[in-house]
Amino acid sequence: MANALVSIQIIPKPSDGGDVIPFVDEAIRVIDESGVKYEVHPLETTMEGELSHLFSIIEKMNERMMEMGSKNVISQIKVLYQPTGITLETLTEKYR
C-alpha cells in the first residue's frame, strides 16, 4: 500500500515567455508514464505512492521542464506521509 500522497503544482517559466500549458501537459505526461495513481485537479495534481518514488517523479518533471526550454521552475508541493498506508480514496470517499 502507498505510504504517501503528494500534490504538486508546477510553474515553469518558458525562456521565450510563451504559453505554460504545453509545459504543464508534459509534466502530467511524466506522471502518467511513471505508472503511479494520480488525479489532475484545476490547480494541482495529486499522486499516490511511495514517498521516495513520488519525489523522484517530481525531479523528472523539473528536469523535463528544463529540457523543454524553461528558464526555471517553481514546484509547490504538499505531502501527506503515513507509513501505515494512505490512498486518494481515504481522504475523499465521504465526498463521493
C-alpha positions in Angstrom: 0.0 0.0 0.0 1.1 3.5 -0.7 2.6 5.5 2.2 2.2 9.0 0.8 0.1 11.4 -1.2 1.9 14.2 -2.9 0.2 17.2 -4.6 2.3 19.3 -6.9 1.7 22.5 -8.8 4.4 23.1 -11.3 5.0 26.6 -12.6 7.6 26.7 -15.4 9.0 29.9 -16.9 9.4 29.4 -20.6 12.5 31.1 -22.0 10.5 32.7 -24.8 7.8 33.9 -22.4 5.3 31.8 -24.1 2.4 29.7 -23.0 3.0 27.4 -20.0 0.2 24.9 -20.8 2.3 22.7 -23.1 4.8 22.5 -20.2 2.1 21.6 -17.7 0.8 19.0 -20.1 4.3 17.5 -20.4 4.7 17.4 -16.6 1.4 15.5 -16.3 2.7 13.1 -19.0 5.8 12.4 -16.9 3.5 11.5 -14.0 1.3 9.3 -16.3 4.4 7.4 -17.6 5.6 6.7 -14.1 2.7 4.4 -13.5 1.6 5.9 -10.2 -2.1 6.5 -9.4 -2.9 10.2 -9.8 -5.7 12.8 -10.2 -5.4 16.0 -12.0 -7.2 19.0 -10.4 -7.5 22.6 -11.6 -4.6 23.9 -9.6 -2.5 20.8 -8.8 -2.1 17.1 -9.4 -2.1 14.6 -6.6 -0.1 11.4 -6.8 -0.3 8.3 -4.6 2.7 6.0 -3.9 5.9 5.5 -2.0 7.3 8.9 -0.9 10.8 8.4 -2.4 9.3 7.3 -5.7 7.0 10.3 -5.8 9.9 12.7 -5.1 11.9 11.1 -8.0 8.9 11.8 -10.3 9.0 15.4 -9.2 12.7 15.6 -10.0 12.0 14.1 -13.5 9.2 16.7 -14.0 11.6 19.6 -13.2 14.3 18.2 -15.4 11.9 17.8 -18.3 10.8 21.5 -17.9 14.5 22.5 -18.4 14.8 20.2 -21.4 11.8 21.9 -22.9 13.3 25.4 -22.6 12.1 26.7 -19.2 14.5 29.2 -17.6 13.4 27.9 -14.2 10.5 26.2 -12.5 8.7 26.5 -9.2 7.3 23.3 -7.7 4.8 23.8 -4.9 4.4 20.6 -3.1 2.1 19.2 -0.4 3.0 15.9 1.3 0.9 13.6 3.4 3.2 10.8 4.7 1.5 7.9 6.6 3.7 4.8 7.0 0.7 2.7 7.8 -0.8 3.4 4.3 -2.9 6.1 2.6 -4.9 6.3 -0.6 -6.6 9.1 -2.5 -9.9 7.5 -1.7 -9.2 7.5 2.1 -9.3 11.3 2.1 -12.2 11.8 -0.4 -14.6 8.8 0.0 -17.1 10.7 2.1 -17.4 13.3 -0.7 -18.1 10.8 -3.5 
